[in-house]
Amino acid sequence: MSRAFVKEGDQEEIPLIPPRAFLPPGANNYVTPIGMAQLLDEQKQLEEEKSNLHVENQTEYRIASTVLQGRLQLLQERLASAVVLNADDYHKDAVRFGATVTLQTVGKKEVQKFQIVGVDEADVSKQKISFVAPIAVAVTGKKVGEVAQLKLGREVRQLKISDMSW
């Protein structure tokens, strides 16, 4: 039968399950203790949302339930692979996961401050960037006063680590 003769209401939507933050293949899923707590809170919220799902239309219920189950499954996979790194467990002599870093672009007054966190807790609006972000990779292992080189296409930006805190 041609799709032209099917009523619109009979067509079932294919549910779209939003992907989680990108984690490169083979990369460890590092999270801060706060990030782990956020993931567990998210799991609890999704489970509550799923158990309290009330939609009158059976098709809409099936779609909503499938989306919630898919999101839960992706989250559970992320939780299963999570490696909690606590800043108290390693030396704080250089930029590492969990550090808050202040950078100044060499030759400019431009200053940036951010914390290096896991991919799921990264949020630029809160000055938190993923440990796999190019700028985080460039500064990791550097000490206060050292200069990191950040390649942006053909441009190479020199970033001086002016401060670091935990």
N, C-alpha and C positions, 0 to 999 in steps of 0.2 A: 504494500500500500504506500502510496506517495505521502510524504510528510505534509503535503498541502491539504490533505483531508483529515488530519489529526487535530482535534480541538486543542487550543493553547493550554487549557487547564489540565489536559492529560499528559503534557510533556513534563517529564521529571528533570529538574536541574541537576547537573553534575556538580557535586559539592567541591568547592575550592578550599583546600586546607593550606593556610599560609605557612610558608617555610620558617624555620627557626633561623637565627643569625648564622651567617656563613662561618664554618670551621673547616679549614683546609684538610683534605684527605690526609690521614696519617698524623695529624697534629693532636697533641694531648688537649683535652678539654679542661684547661685550668680554670678554677673559679676561686674567688676570695671567700672567706667565711660568710660575709654579708651576701655575696652572690649566691651561695648555696642556700642560704635562708630564703632568699627571694625566689629561687626555683622551687623550693618546697612549698612556699606560700602559693605560688602560681598553681602547683599541682593540686593543692587543697581547694583553691577557688574553682578550678576546672571540674574537679570531682563534685563539688557542691552544685555548680551550675548544671552539670549533667544529671544529677539526682533530682534537681528541682525543675527540670525542663518540662514546661507545660505548654503545648501547642495543640490547638484543637484539630487542625488539619493533619491527617496522618502522613501525607507526603512531606509537609513542612517539618513535622516532628522527625521523620526519618532523615531528612537532610541535616537538620540542626544536630541531631544525635550523632550522625556520621562525622560531621565537622568537629564536634567536641571530642569524640573518640579518637579521631586522627590527631588533633592537637595534643591530647593526653599521651598518645603513643609516641609522638615526636619528643615530647617533654620527658617521658620516662626513659627514652633512649639517651637523651642528653644527661639526665640524672645518673644513669647507670655508668656513663663514661666520665663523669665529673671527678676531677682530682683537686681537692681543696688544698690550696697553698696558703699558709699562714705566714705573714711577714716576720713573725717572731722566730721562725724556724731557720732563717738563713741570715748571713752577714748583710749589713746595710751600708756597705762601703761603696756600692755602685748601684746604678738604676736597675731595678728588678721588678718582677711582677708584684703589683700591689703598691708600688711607690707612687707618690705624687711628685711630679717633676715640673719645674719651672724652666722654660727655655727662652733664650733671646736669639733672634735671628741676627747673625754677625753682620755688622754694618748698618743695622736698622734699630729703631726703638721698639719694634714689634716684640711683645712678650706673650708667651702662651703658657698656660698651666693646665695640667691634666693628670689624672690617675690612670695607671695601666691596670686593666681588669680583664675578666673573661669575656668571651664574645657575647654571651647572653646578658651580661650586665652593662655592656657598653652603651653609653648615652651621651652624645656630644653636648646636648643641652645641659647636662650635669657635670661636664668636664671629665667624662670617663671614656677612655678609648680602649679598644680591644688590643690585647697583646700581639695580635697578628697584623695590626695596622702598620703600614710602612713607617710612620713616624715613631711608633713604639719599638719596632724592630731596630731602627737606626740608633736610638738612644740607649737601648738595653745593654748593660755592661759598662757604660760610660760613668765616669765620676764627676762630681761637681767641679767645674772649671774646664772640663774637657769639651771638645767640639765634635759633634756628630755630623755626618754628611747625609742629607736626605735627597735622594734622586727623585725629581718630579719631571718625568719625560726627559727632555734634553737639559733641563735646568738642574743644578746641584745647589741645594740650599745648605748653608752652614749654620748649625744650631748649637749654641753654647749652653751647657747645662749650668744654670746659675743657682739653682736650689733644688733640694730633694728632701722629702719628708715621708714619714710612714704614719 
